[in-house]
Amino acid sequence: MLKSIEAFKQAIAIDASYALAYSGMADAYFRLSNIHMPPREVLPKAKEAALKAVDIDDDLAEAHASLGLVRVYYDHDWAAAESEFKKCLVLNPDFVPAHQRYGSYLAFIGRFEQSLKHYRHALELDPFSLQINMNIATDYYLMGENETAISHLEKTLELEPDYMPTHFVMGCAYIQQGELVKAIEEFQYIYKMDEESYMALGFMGYAHALAGQMDEARNLLDILKDISLRSYVSPYSIVVIYLGLGLKDEALELLEQLYKEKNDWLVWLKVSPELKILHDDMRFKDLISRIGFPK
């Protein structure tokens, strides 16, 4: 990602009016957020680049798709985000990332049937996309249709056995099915492939806690806290272990921290199954209200 940003900057140095390079740079900054770097460091840069792309060429579909990402994940301006995705699709009805990103937007607010419609159209345009196949499975997981989700994930793994997001959603679906041993195996597989997959460690700890293996869960919690002293660890990876351990106050305190840092994981709060335990808590309801999810 960092190398791609440097290449986009070189393109802009050659042609300062090259809107597509600003759009690409915005997407690269966005993809660094939360997984590799703190959102507060990179999302403002993504926003600046996306706005520049739109300012240069308002008829560029890619620019509006990039700005839509920023409006959802950073600004939490849901109306503006939807407007950007719709404008993008008017400019280019077959632009796969726009259908995918709009599909995610619709999933975040619980409009799953509409979300699946956009994902399926994107898949028709790009049938071998690992990410879109995984997106469809994620919708079924969020809807509580875990058997269907797992079936889609298994098909995705046939395309690429080592695609880590597929294993992650598979682990989450197994948790919701109560198949905690299988869930832990999925997260262990991810961590074996990439020791910087801290979110996998978090959900592994969550699964251990749900399985009554409290010592294992607390050990992973300590590991994540120790790593966070040296490098960036998304607070949400710690939130889920707190939830598994029944530490609601600690979880809500960290969720508030996510809100203050404009963490892009917040977009999942309304639909994530692991957070159902907090739905009746007034502090959680207040947080949901501040994020401003559409009704």
N, C-alpha and C positions, 0 to 999 in steps of 0.2 A: 504493500500500500504506500509506504513512504517513497519507494522508488517511483511508483506511478505518479505520485504528487510532484516529484521533481521533474518528471517527463512532461507533465501538464504545464508546469511553470516554464519549462523551456519552450514549449509550443506558444505560450502566451507572450514570452519575450520576443519571439519572432513575429507574432501577430496578436497585438493586444485586443483586437476585436473578434478573436476566435471564441465564440460563445460555447462551442462544444467542449473545448478544453476546460473552461470554467465549470461546466456541468459535470464533466468527468472528475475534476478535482473535488467538487462538492460531494460526489458519491464516495470517493476514496476517504475523505475525512470522516464521512458518516460511518463507514465500515470499520474505522479504527475505534469508534466510540464504544465504551463500556466493556468490550472484550480485551482490547489492547491498551487503551488510554482512557483517562478520565473524561467523561462527556463534556465537562466545562472547558476542557482544553481544545477539543476538536470540533464540537458542534457549532460554536460561533463561527469558526472558519468555514465550515460547510455552508452555513447560512449566507455568509458574505459572498462565497463563490457562486452559490445558486442564484442569489439576487443579481449578481453581476451578469450571469448568463442570460437571465430573463431581460435585464435592462438592455443588453446588447442586441438580443434577437428574441422578441416576444412571440415569434412564430415557430420557435424551435421546440419540438415536443420534448426532447430530452431535458431541456432547461426546466420546463414545468414539472416533469417527473421528479427532478432533483429538488426543486423547491417544495413540492408536495411532501417529500420525506422530512424536510426540515420543519415544515408547518405541523406535521404530526408529532414527531419524536422530540423536537426541541421547544417549539412554541406552544404545543398543545392547542393550536388554533384549528379545531376540527372542521369548521366551515370553510376556512381558507384552504385547508389541505384538500378537501373534497373538490373545491373549485379548481385547484391546480390539476388534480388527476383527471377531472372531466375535460378541462381545456386540452390537456395533453392528448386525450383519446379522440377529441374532435380533430386535432391537428394530424394525428396518426393513429387510426383505429386499430392497427395491428402491431402497435408498439408493445412488445411482450412485458418489459419492466413496468409499464404503466398499469397493465391489467394485474400484474402481480402485486404491485404496491397498493393499488386501490383495493385489491382483494384483502390484503393485510389490514388496511384501514377499516374495512367493513367487519372483519373478524374481531378487531379490538373493541368495537362497539356492539358486538353481539348480533350483527346482521349476517348470519352464517350462510343462508341460502344465496344471498347476493354475492357474498364473498366467493363461494364455490363456483358461481357462474363465471366470475372473472378469472379465477384460477383455471377452470376447465378450458376457457377460451385461450388462455395463455398456453396451456398444455397442447392444444390443437396446433398452435403456431410453432411450439418448440417441444415436441413430444419426449425428447430425451433429457430435458432439463431436470437435474436432480433436485434443485431447489423448489421448483414448482410442484413436482411429485410430492415432496416433503411438506409443502404448504397445504396441499389438499388433505394429507393425513393429519396435519396439525389441526385443521378445522374440525375434523371428525373427533379428534381427541378432546378439543375444547367443548364440543357438543356432548361429550360423554359417550360417544359411540366408539369405544376403544377397540373392539374387535375389527371394525371396519378400518380404523386408523392403522392398526397393526398389519392388516392385510395389504394396505397401500404401502406401508413402510417396507414390508418384505419385498414387494415388487421393485421399490426404489433401490433396495440393497442388491437386487439382481443386476441393476445397471452399474452400480459401484459399491462393492462390499465395504469399503473403508470411508464412506461419506459420513463424517462425524455428526452433522445435524440430524441425520436419519436415526442414528443410534441414540442420540439424546432424546428425541421425541418418543422413540420406542421405549426407552427407560421410563419416561414420564407416563406413558400409557400403561405400562406394566404396574407402576405404582397405583394408578387409579383402579386397576383390576385386582389389586391386592397380591400380585405376584412379585413380591419384594426381592426374592433371590434373583429372579431374572432381571429386575430393574437394576440391582446393584451390579450385576455382571455387565450390563450395557454401559454403565457409567465407568466401571473399571476399565473396560475396553477403550473408551474414549481417552481416559487419563493415561493409559499405557501408550497410546498413539501420540499424545501431546500433553506433557506435564504442565503446560500452562492453561489447560482447560479447567479453570477454577470453578466455573459454573457446574461442571460435571461432578467435581468434588462436593459442592454444596448439595446437589440433589442426591448424591450417594449418601451423604450424611443424613439427609432427610429420610431416605429409604431405610437406613439402619435404625433411625429413631422410631419409625413406624413399626419396624419389626421387633421393637423392644430391645434392640442392641444399643443401649444408651452409651456405653463406654466407647464403642466404635464411633458413634455420632459425635460425642464430645471431643474425641481425638481429632476427627476431621475439622471440627469447629476450631480447635486450637491451632491446627496446621494452617487454616485459612487466615486466622487472625495474625499468625506469625508472618506469613507471606505478605500480608497487607502492610506490614511495617517496612518492607523493602521494595515492593512493586504494587501496581494497581490491581486490586481485587474488587470486582463489583460487589457492593454491599448486599445485593440480592442473593448471592451465593451463601451468605451468612444468614440472611433472613429465613431461608427455607429450613435450615437446620434448627433455628430457634422455634419455628412453627412445629417441627417434628418433636421437639423436646417439650412443647407446651408452653414456651416462654413468649407469650403474646406481647407483653409490655416491651420486651427487648426487640421483638420483630417490628412492632409499630414504631419504635424509636428509630430503627434503621430505615424503615420506609419513609419516615419524615426526612431523614438525611438524603435519601434518593430524590425526594421532591426538591429539597434545597439545592442540590447539585444539578437539577434538571436531567436526571438519569433517564436514558431512553427506554429502560426496562419498565418504566411506569405505565407505558401504553398497554401492558398486559394485565394491569391490576383488576379490571372489571371482569375478565373472563378466565383467569388462571385458576384451575381447580384447587391448588394447594392453599389458596387464600380464602376459600369458602368459610373456614373456621373464624375469619375476622369479619364476615359480612354484617353481623349484628352489632359490632362494636362502633360506637358513635365516632371514635377517632378515625376509624377506617372510612366510615361514611363521609366524614368531613374531608378526608384526603381525596376520595373519589369526586366529591363536589368541586374541590379546587382544581382538579385536573380537567374538569369540565366535559366529561364524556357526554355526547349527545344522547337524548332519551331514545 
